[in-house]
């Protein structure tokens, strides 16, 4: 079983959008020191919910994406493809975090899958 653990909000002006969410919902942001512009969002401490991030928009039609933690990214990709899903972006390393891929379900909704592995380079 995999649970949604992270969301990504694409933005043309990530810092301005982060300020919006800080003011409206009191979310806290910190810029990720990785190779991409990425602002991590802490959405709260108590109760149900997940944290996420704001990222610089790469495509005008880029949607909000929810990501799931999986035990084996390779197996999960194979399962997606075997059940009518498709690849949106292939497996890639996220340095110091793990491996990530984006897929589409049979109706075209994009979702991410992450396998944690701190040794990823």
Legacy VTK file of the C-alpha trace (Angstrom):
# vtk DataFile Version 3.0
C-alpha trace
ASCII
DATASET POLYDATA
POINTS 121 float
0.000 0.000 0.000
1.239 3.510 -0.795
0.026 6.727 0.802
0.089 10.264 -0.528
2.917 11.953 1.334
3.738 15.092 -0.634
2.215 17.633 -3.018
3.814 19.993 -5.530
2.242 23.275 -6.624
3.704 24.706 -9.848
4.110 28.484 -9.939
5.394 31.149 -12.304
6.620 33.144 -9.290
7.231 30.606 -6.504
8.351 33.107 -3.876
5.218 35.230 -4.341
2.990 32.158 -4.227
4.739 30.970 -1.052
3.971 34.361 0.514
0.298 33.893 -0.421
0.073 30.498 1.316
1.981 31.821 4.340
-0.502 34.673 4.748
-3.655 32.677 4.016
-2.898 29.349 5.752
0.158 30.111 7.932
2.267 27.549 6.058
6.028 27.815 6.620
8.439 27.662 3.667
12.130 26.937 3.309
14.123 26.914 0.083
15.509 23.456 -0.688
19.300 23.525 -1.224
19.069 21.062 -4.142
19.765 21.621 -7.818
16.240 22.905 -8.650
14.203 25.890 -7.462
12.003 24.257 -4.851
10.378 25.696 -1.736
9.383 23.109 0.886
6.064 23.751 2.622
5.336 22.807 6.234
1.548 22.817 6.484
1.115 22.092 10.187
2.017 19.937 13.156
-1.255 18.498 14.431
-3.955 16.358 12.894
-4.145 14.738 9.477
-2.420 16.260 6.500
0.718 16.239 4.402
3.481 18.686 3.595
4.540 19.661 0.117
6.344 22.235 -1.965
6.092 24.992 -4.527
8.225 24.597 -7.619
8.941 26.786 -10.618
6.445 25.954 -13.382
8.121 24.095 -16.268
5.100 23.934 -18.572
2.052 26.242 -18.902
-0.295 23.277 -18.338
1.623 21.764 -15.423
-0.871 20.566 -12.781
-0.662 20.227 -9.023
0.840 16.773 -8.379
0.449 14.440 -5.414
3.274 11.975 -4.753
3.284 8.617 -3.023
6.088 6.848 -1.159
6.701 3.376 -2.580
8.989 0.557 -1.510
10.275 -0.190 -5.010
10.014 2.522 -7.648
10.955 0.133 -10.436
8.226 -2.333 -9.443
5.662 0.445 -9.022
6.468 1.796 -12.500
6.064 -1.708 -13.922
2.706 -2.057 -12.132
1.506 1.311 -13.495
2.443 0.355 -17.055
0.924 -3.136 -16.751
-2.394 -1.668 -15.615
-2.981 0.959 -18.281
-0.965 3.873 -16.912
1.837 5.690 -18.746
5.075 7.479 -17.911
5.009 11.271 -17.669
8.658 11.696 -16.589
11.089 8.792 -16.184
12.850 7.741 -12.994
15.358 10.323 -11.799
17.610 10.725 -8.800
16.811 13.416 -6.237
20.220 13.937 -4.606
20.281 12.957 -0.949
16.594 12.012 -0.993
15.875 9.107 -3.329
14.353 8.356 -6.712
11.271 9.934 -8.270
9.132 9.265 -11.341
5.914 10.843 -12.598
3.199 8.724 -14.193
-0.303 9.192 -15.571
-3.241 7.019 -14.565
-5.503 5.639 -17.345
-7.515 8.896 -17.344
-4.420 11.093 -17.662
-4.035 12.341 -14.088
-0.368 12.838 -13.231
1.026 11.536 -9.940
4.515 11.097 -8.524
6.117 8.088 -6.884
9.167 8.379 -4.622
11.490 5.697 -3.300
13.579 6.991 -0.408
17.323 6.385 -0.704
19.641 8.946 0.889
22.543 7.669 -1.248
20.859 8.878 -4.475
23.136 11.096 -6.564
LINES 1 122
121 0 1 2 3 4 5 6 7 8 9 10 11 12 13 14 15 16 17 18 19 20 21 22 23 24 25 26 27 28 29 30 31 32 33 34 35 36 37 38 39 40 41 42 43 44 45 46 47 48 49 50 51 52 53 54 55 56 57 58 59 60 61 62 63 64 65 66 67 68 69 70 71 72 73 74 75 76 77 78 79 80 81 82 83 84 85 86 87 88 89 90 91 92 93 94 95 96 97 98 99 100 101 102 103 104 105 106 107 108 109 110 111 112 113 114 115 116 117 118 119 120
